[in-house]
Each structure stands twice: as structure tokens, then as C-alpha cells.
Amino acid sequence: MDYLAFIAELHDRLRPRSYLEIGVRSGESLALSRCESIGIDPNFEVREELRSRTSLFRSTSDEYFESLGAGSPFDGMPIDLAFIDGMHLLEFVIKDFANVERYSEGSTVVILDDVLPRSTDEAARDRHTRAWTGDVFKVSEVLASVRPDLSLVLVDTQPTGLLLVHGLDPLNRQLTEHFDDIVRTHIASDPQVVPSEVLTRSRALTPEKALDLPVWDDLRSRRGRHRLTRDRISRLDASSRQSRSFSRKWRRRTPPDRQT
Ligand SMILES: C[S@@+](CC[C@H](N)C(=O)[O-])C[C@H]1O[C@@H](n2cnc3c(N)ncnc32)[C@H](O)[C@@H]1O
């Protein structure tokens, strides 16, 4: 199953109230949304008809999250569903995930693209192929080790797989705090060593099995029980100073533009 067909089915099952997408390009995945939506991309050129109320931001995801300050993407309402498909380098994806999680609740689902490259060439950090996943495949290992509390569902979609993450905690800062360790341990120069189970997709569920998991109905019915209360928002605000220095640190690491 193609990743867009899978995401369309997931929208049907989850019926999110809010959808945030990092990496829009021509709007193919954004056009699947039927709820209030946000799209972030420094170079989008939307050609698809968007059928929901959508705010588009022509900026990098780092710039977008930094610009929120003490605010939130959906004015206090949590992100129900997010799709992270921006810069295909591990450190960007970890940062995007950590930023999305700040505005999540327990029932939020995050979809990460490009976790199952088809070759070592496609997984290179220094892009030299037309289709490119970069080293995003390492995100499964990083989340499993730094955030064992999260639930991960790896899905064998075409062309390059999806990772679904649920069980988010907006107050968890483990990824931010361990960022330097993650970079030191997981980022390596090319050629990347892509484990055989990634290339053979042996640990991935078929899209049909992933869609049939009862958890999607369960998450939908739990939605709203943990709304961002004023108290929780101010606790998040209290940690925003840490997040801002995190953003500055990230900006210093940003390599020359490598658009996907
Ligand atoms: C693979 S395309 C997105 C495709 C789209 N999600 C879809 O499936 O139809 C990746 C996009 O990410 C954008 N991008 C690259 N770096 C980014 C960043 N730091 N923040 C946000 N978007 C970024 C690129 O401009 C490009 O349009």
C-alpha cells in the first residue's frame, strides 16, 4: 500500500480534530486532512485542493516552533495527528518529534515518514539519489532506547515505510535532554550501516494489519481526557527557556540547505 493511501485510512480511523504536517511540498499528504490543519515548509508549492481550514507557514519547522513562544499551534487544543516529513536527517526528525510532543496529549498519534530505506545509497546523509530517506531509519532505535514509554508501530508502506508513534507525554523532555548523546551515538558519516531487518522490513507490519489494530479506536475514544489545562500550559511555558536554547543549539548544527 502506498503511504498516502495508508495515511488516508488512518485519518478515517482516527478522525482527528487537528492535524499538523511538517514538510508539505505540493500538498498531497496535507490534502488528505479533513480537520483544522497546519502545514509547515520553507518551500511549499501547493497544487492540491485543500478541503479543510488550513494555515500554511513558509518556514522551517525550527523557526515555526520557536515563533510560537508561549502560544500553541491550535490555540490550546492538542495536536491529534501529526505527520513529520520535512528534513530527512535524524537530528531534524528527533527535534520535530520533540516539538510536536510538547503540544500533544495521551491520545495523539505521530506519523514519521522514510523509516525504511530501500538501499544504503538512499539512506545516505549526504544526498546523492533522487528518492532520499537520509538516516531517518535510526529514529526507531533512538525512540525505543531513550523513550521506552512510547508505543511504536512500524509499517511496510511504499515507498519508504512509516513509523506510527503513540503514548505521547507533553511534559517529557528526555529527547531534549539527551540530544547531545543521541547525536554522538547515532550520527555517523556515510556510508550508513543500515541493519538487514530495516532493508528486509522484517519487523514491519503490513499496512492492513497496522490499520486493523484496535488501538486507533481506543485512542479516539480517550481523546480530550487530558486537555491542556492552564496549569499544564504554564508548566510547559516554564520549560520553554530550555526549549529555546535547544533551538539555538540545533540552528548551529543545521547543515547547508538540503531540500528533499
Ligand atoms: C518529501 S517532501 C514532503 C512531501 C509531503 N509530505 C507529501 O507526502 O506530499 C519534504 C518537504 O520538506 C520540506 N522541508 C525541508 N526541510 C524542512 C524543514 N527544516 N522544515 C520544514 N520543512 C522542510 C521541503 O521543502 C519539502 O517540500
The ligand as a Gaussian input file, in Angstrom:
#p B3LYP/6-31G(d) Opt

LIG

0 1
 C        9.161000      14.766000       0.929000
 S        8.615000      16.426000       0.854000
 C        7.042000      16.394000       1.671000
 C        6.009000      15.617000       0.942000
 C        4.620000      15.690000       1.509000
 N        4.595000      15.420000       2.955000
 C        3.751000      14.648000       0.819000
 O        3.825000      13.482000       1.216000
 O        3.027000      15.000000      -0.109000
 C        9.646000      17.190000       2.033000
 C        9.414000      18.664000       2.200000
 O       10.077000      19.055000       3.395000
 C       10.459000      20.389000       3.263000
 N       11.479000      20.696000       4.246000
 C       12.832000      20.556000       4.153000
 N       13.425000      20.982000       5.280000
 C       12.434000      21.384000       6.114000
 C       12.416000      21.923000       7.423000
 N       13.548000      22.124000       8.117000
 N       11.220000      22.237000       7.978000
 C       10.073000      22.021000       7.291000
 N       10.032000      21.501000       6.044000
 C       11.194000      21.184000       5.464000
 C       10.923000      20.510000       1.811000
 O       10.835000      21.853000       1.364000
 C        9.971000      19.548000       1.085000
 O        8.928000      20.244000       0.451000

